[in-house]
Amino acid sequence: MLLIIGCGSLVRTDDAVGQAMAAALSERIASAEAIRCTQLTPELAEPISRADAVVFIDASAEGEPGTMRFSALAPENGGGAFTHHVTPASLLGAAADLYGHAPLARLIAVVGWSFNYGAALSPQMEAIFPALVDRAQAWIKSIFKNGA
């Protein structure tokens, strides 16, 4: 099973793009399950440990708006999932430590235009959202050939 974790605030315009993309991708990819959350929490280690592969999707304020960065993730040990600062890498480490399995993992960072208060994506993000989902789906299929 491919797990897609979309993270971001639903009341901070483009910060919600991770959650929106997770929902859209889980509808397109039959073997995918989505978890949408405002922030990463230690409780995510358990579902991560059951996945064959995991993709984290989050917004970024660094870079050219409308671009995406794709990166590999490795488990990080040292208890980071049990503090106030939880990262994808610390969740992978917690999944391995607590449940004996850390799946293949990747991160998609989507650079936004606006992080102001608002319950919808910015007009710019909304306009390119379908193309971003297409690009993310193609990338996921190229990485996770058996799970997407």
C-alpha positions in Angstrom: 0.0 0.0 0.0 1.2 3.5 -0.9 0.5 6.0 1.9 0.3 9.7 1.0 0.5 12.1 3.9 -0.6 15.6 3.0 0.3 18.2 5.6 -0.7 21.9 6.0 -3.1 24.4 7.5 -6.6 24.6 5.9 -6.8 28.3 7.0 -3.5 29.6 5.5 -4.3 29.6 1.7 -1.5 27.7 -0.1 -0.3 26.0 3.1 -3.3 23.6 2.4 -1.8 22.4 -0.9 -0.3 19.3 0.8 -3.7 18.2 2.0 -5.4 19.0 -1.3 -2.8 17.1 -3.3 -3.0 14.0 -1.0 -6.8 13.9 -1.5 -6.5 14.3 -5.3 -3.7 11.7 -5.6 -5.5 9.1 -3.5 -8.5 9.3 -5.8 -6.3 8.7 -8.8 -4.0 6.0 -7.5 -5.9 2.8 -6.7 -3.4 1.4 -4.3 -3.0 4.7 -2.3 -4.4 5.7 1.1 -4.3 9.3 2.1 -3.9 10.9 5.5 -4.5 14.6 5.7 -3.2 16.5 8.7 -2.5 20.0 9.9 0.9 18.9 11.3 2.9 15.8 11.6 2.4 14.0 14.9 4.1 10.9 16.5 0.9 8.9 16.0 1.6 8.7 12.3 4.5 6.3 12.9 2.1 3.4 13.1 0.3 3.8 9.8 3.7 4.6 8.2 5.1 1.3 9.5 2.3 -0.6 7.7 2.9 1.0 4.3 5.0 -0.3 1.5 6.0 3.2 0.5 5.1 6.7 1.8 5.0 10.1 0.1 4.8 13.2 2.3 3.5 16.4 0.6 3.8 19.8 2.2 3.9 23.4 1.2 7.0 25.5 1.2 7.7 29.2 1.3 11.2 28.8 -0.1 11.7 28.9 -3.8 9.9 30.0 -7.0 6.1 29.9 -6.4 4.4 27.1 -8.3 7.4 24.9 -8.4 7.8 21.5 -6.8 10.9 19.9 -5.2 11.1 16.1 -4.9 13.5 14.4 -2.5 14.3 11.1 -0.9 13.9 10.6 2.8 15.8 8.3 5.2 14.9 7.4 8.8 16.3 9.7 11.4 17.0 8.1 14.8 17.2 10.0 18.1 13.7 10.4 19.4 12.7 13.3 17.1 9.2 11.9 16.8 8.7 12.3 20.5 9.3 16.0 20.7 7.5 19.1 19.5 9.3 19.1 16.2 8.3 16.1 14.2 9.7 15.6 10.7 9.1 13.0 8.0 12.6 11.6 8.7 11.9 11.3 12.5 8.6 9.6 11.8 10.4 7.1 9.6 12.9 6.5 12.4 10.0 6.0 14.9 8.3 3.6 12.6 11.5 1.5 12.4 12.2 1.7 16.1 8.7 1.0 17.4 7.2 -1.2 14.7 10.2 -2.7 12.9 9.6 -1.2 9.5 10.4 2.1 7.7 9.1 2.1 4.2 10.7 3.7 1.1 9.8 7.4 1.5 9.8 10.6 -0.6 8.9 14.2 0.0 7.2 16.6 -2.4 7.5 20.2 -1.4 5.2 22.6 -3.3 6.2 26.3 -3.2 3.2 28.5 -2.6 2.4 32.1 -3.4 0.4 33.1 -0.3 0.3 31.9 3.3 -2.2 34.5 4.5 -5.4 33.6 6.3 -7.9 32.2 4.0 -9.9 29.0 3.4 -9.0 28.5 -0.2 -5.8 28.1 -2.3 -4.5 31.3 -3.8 -5.9 32.0 -7.4 -2.4 31.3 -8.8 -2.2 27.9 -7.0 -5.7 27.0 -7.9 -5.0 27.7 -11.6 -2.0 25.3 -11.8 -3.2 22.7 -9.2 -4.3 20.1 -11.9 -0.9 20.3 -13.6 0.8 19.9 -10.2 -1.2 16.8 -9.4 -0.4 15.4 -12.9 3.3 16.0 -12.3 3.2 14.5 -8.8 1.3 11.4 -10.0 3.8 10.8 -12.8 6.7 11.2 -10.4 5.1 8.8 -7.9 4.6 6.2 -10.6 8.2 6.5 -11.7 9.5 5.9 -8.2 6.9 3.4 -6.8 6.3 1.2 -9.9 4.5 -1.5 -7.9 2.5 0.8 -5.7 1.1 3.4 -8.0 
